[in-house]
């Protein structure tokens, strides 16, 4: 049994020992999994993945009950006993996506891809799924090998919490629209920025696919598999996509282009087995590392395609676009140019969102972009924007850098710490330098008040970096000493662009960014948590209407997809 805090609950991942009262071994796992062909294993794994992807949150009991009934049948009642043994207030999560992917990894290490053995009952698969929790979660990231009072424990704990949250499935929602705008649009107004990259053209050059073809086809596959959930939990709805029929008959793309798409997103079971066996072993299963699956989330058995992870396929429309456009085939100097340009793109996007939140009025102006004052500010690096209130200011620094793979897998605490330093330390320095210029008289044409009682340093990130107490402590440690000696400066906060977009309609409904920041930073527990958790814990206060601007952006993207399907789709 392993546990973590989620929202206000203690989340408990139930394992085989919790449900069946026995600690499993890899031999036990092998005995269960050998009853199935590899294709049957992947099919059952996909069914669980799809049910989890349709759940409202990781502890959604309706989805978990359907999975338990579908896999265990009459034995599903065992879960009731195991859950009854939990402490009050705990949230039982017997199934989650990381567990399913780790089962697929382990099965590919054990099972012969050519084996055709078939078992009708999914019961042994379900037992193997529970065993994986016991066999892989106990010492994830090497935590159990490090005493809690050891200096490196806090770094490993921070790395574990980050990896755990980053490998948890989150709904796609409308975030795809933001990423489409950032990574697949031309941004002609930035052509003179000095680092311009024509992003759609780069995508075409690399993959010989139009961005509309790639995006619309990926979205269609996500939508198709999203409808494959069996409400009765019978695990019987048709699941595989026939690539010959889907891409060459329904989706009437020229054969060479559909072949390019399939090659970009899928790999044969044999290819995936080879990649898994090269990278993992039962002794080193690397429970947060899914690189072979992330590169190509679809698995093929002949013309039959299965999805190994809805999260990883969804990522192909979000953060995965960053990695596709940063392909290793691109010369190093061009890759660096791309990273610089994405900083410009993200800054422009943040500026757009903040100007929507704080529109310039005839009598009141709250938000200023410091890009408009670079000449007045003079040499040196300053933060990107300021939100001004009567006697308070919010100093904003935008960061487009993403956590690298070693940090996302939790396996390299040093890489995690180094990237945290890279993102946050310089941001703190820039915010402090800006505050000193404000104290020296900079008022941004009268927007900034002369007397300032409170200063809120806020770092706005492109990446959805999941905040937690160890990470927050590290970020706070990286801030300049003045952040702790100047009584005006409130505790530093990190907010992702997706969280800011959630706040946008809340602020439009009458709340202020200032009151949100005051509420969050005044609560010792919440200041070290994410804005998402803060809003969840205060959901009675902060009702979350839809973000209409993001919805409009999503509608524009979907209009392009509809035009694509009107052109190519055949009934």
SULLIN-V323242 format. One record per backbone hydrogen bond with DSSP energy under -0.5 kcal/mol. NH is the residue of the N-H (numbers start at 1). CO is the residue of the C=O. If there is no record, write none. Layout:
BEGIN
NH:CO + NH:CO
END
This chain:
BEGIN
2:13 + 4:11 + 6:9 + 9:6 + 10:89 + 11:4 + 11:9 + 12:10 + 12:91 + 13:2 + 13:11 + 14:12 + 16:130 + 19:15 + 20:16 + 21:16 + 21:17 + 24:22 + 29:25 + 30:26 + 31:27 + 32:28 + 33:29 + 34:30 + 35:32 + 36:33 + 37:117 + 38:115 + 41:37 + 42:38 + 43:39 + 44:40 + 45:41 + 46:42 + 47:43 + 48:44 + 49:45 + 50:46 + 51:47 + 52:48 + 53:49 + 54:50 + 55:52 + 60:57 + 61:59 + 64:60 + 65:61 + 66:62 + 67:63 + 68:64 + 69:65 + 70:66 + 71:67 + 72:68 + 73:68 + 73:69 + 75:72 + 76:73 + 77:74 + 78:75 + 79:76 + 80:76 + 80:77 + 81:77 + 82:78 + 83:79 + 84:80 + 85:81 + 85:82 + 86:83 + 90:87 + 91:10 + 92:90 + 93:12 + 100:96 + 101:97 + 102:98 + 103:99 + 104:100 + 105:101 + 106:102 + 107:103 + 108:104 + 109:105 + 110:106 + 111:107 + 115:112 + 126:122 + 127:123 + 128:124 + 129:125 + 130:126 + 131:127 + 132:128 + 133:129 + 134:130 + 135:131 + 136:132 + 137:133 + 140:137 + 142:139 + 143:140 + 145:142 + 146:143 + 150:147 + 153:150 + 154:150 + 156:152 + 157:153 + 158:154 + 159:155 + 160:156 + 161:157 + 162:158 + 163:159 + 164:160 + 165:161 + 166:162 + 167:163 + 168:165 + 175:172 + 177:174 + 178:174 + 179:175 + 180:176 + 181:177 + 182:178 + 183:179 + 184:180 + 185:181 + 190:187 + 191:188 + 193:190 + 199:197 + 202:198 + 203:199 + 204:200 + 205:201 + 206:202 + 207:203 + 208:204 + 214:210 + 215:211 + 216:212 + 217:213 + 218:214 + 219:215 + 220:216 + 221:217 + 222:218 + 223:219 + 224:220 + 225:221 + 226:222 + 227:223 + 227:224 + 228:225 + 231:229 + 233:230 + 241:305 + 242:240 + 243:241 + 243:303 + 246:242 + 247:243 + 248:243 + 248:244 + 249:245 + 250:245 + 251:246 + 252:250 + 252:568 + 253:247 + 253:251 + 257:254 + 258:254 + 259:255 + 260:256 + 261:257 + 262:258 + 263:259 + 264:260 + 265:261 + 266:262 + 267:298 + 269:300 + 272:268 + 273:269 + 274:270 + 275:271 + 276:272 + 277:273 + 278:274 + 279:275 + 280:276 + 281:284 + 285:282 + 289:286 + 290:288 + 293:290 + 294:290 + 295:291 + 296:292 + 298:265 + 299:306 + 300:267 + 301:304 + 304:301 + 305:241 + 305:303 + 306:299 + 308:297 + 308:306 + 313:309 + 314:310 + 315:311 + 316:312 + 316:313 + 317:314 + 318:315 + 320:315 + 321:315 + 321:318 + 322:318 + 322:319 + 323:319 + 324:320 + 325:321 + 326:322 + 327:324 + 330:327 + 335:331 + 336:332 + 337:333 + 338:334 + 339:335 + 340:336 + 341:337 + 342:338 + 343:339 + 344:340 + 345:341 + 346:342 + 347:343 + 348:344 + 349:345 + 350:346 + 351:347 + 352:348 + 353:349 + 354:350 + 355:351 + 356:352 + 357:353 + 358:354 + 359:356 + 361:364 + 368:386 + 370:368 + 370:384 + 371:384 + 372:369 + 373:370 + 374:371 + 377:373 + 378:374 + 382:380 + 383:430 + 384:396 + 385:396 + 386:368 + 387:394 + 388:366 + 388:386 + 389:392 + 393:454 + 394:387 + 395:393 + 395:456 + 396:385 + 396:394 + 397:458 + 399:460 + 407:404 + 408:404 + 409:405 + 410:406 + 411:406 + 412:406 + 416:412 + 417:413 + 418:414 + 419:415 + 420:416 + 421:417 + 422:418 + 423:419 + 424:420 + 425:421 + 426:421 + 428:424 + 429:425 + 430:426 + 431:427 + 432:428 + 433:429 + 434:430 + 435:431 + 436:432 + 437:433 + 438:434 + 439:435 + 440:436 + 441:438 + 442:437 + 447:443 + 447:444 + 448:443 + 452:450 + 453:391 + 454:391 + 455:488 + 456:393 + 457:455 + 457:490 + 458:395 + 458:456 + 459:493 + 460:397 + 460:458 + 461:459 + 461:495 + 462:399 + 463:401 + 465:463 + 466:464 + 467:465 + 472:468 + 473:469 + 474:470 + 475:471 + 476:472 + 477:473 + 478:474 + 479:475 + 479:476 + 483:480 + 484:481 + 485:481 + 486:482 + 487:485 + 489:486 + 490:455 + 490:488 + 493:457 + 495:459 + 497:461 + 500:496 + 501:497 + 502:498 + 503:499 + 504:500 + 505:501 + 506:502 + 507:503 + 508:504 + 509:505 + 510:507 + 511:506 + 516:512 + 517:513 + 518:514 + 519:515 + 520:516 + 521:517 + 522:518 + 523:519 + 523:520 + 524:522 + 527:523 + 528:525 + 529:526 + 530:467 + 534:530 + 535:531 + 536:532 + 537:533 + 538:534 + 539:536 + 541:538 + 542:538 + 543:541 + 545:543 + 548:546 + 551:547 + 552:548 + 553:549 + 554:550 + 555:551 + 556:552 + 557:553 + 558:554 + 559:555 + 560:556 + 561:557 + 562:558 + 563:559 + 564:560 + 565:561 + 566:562 + 567:563 + 568:564 + 569:565 + 570:250
END
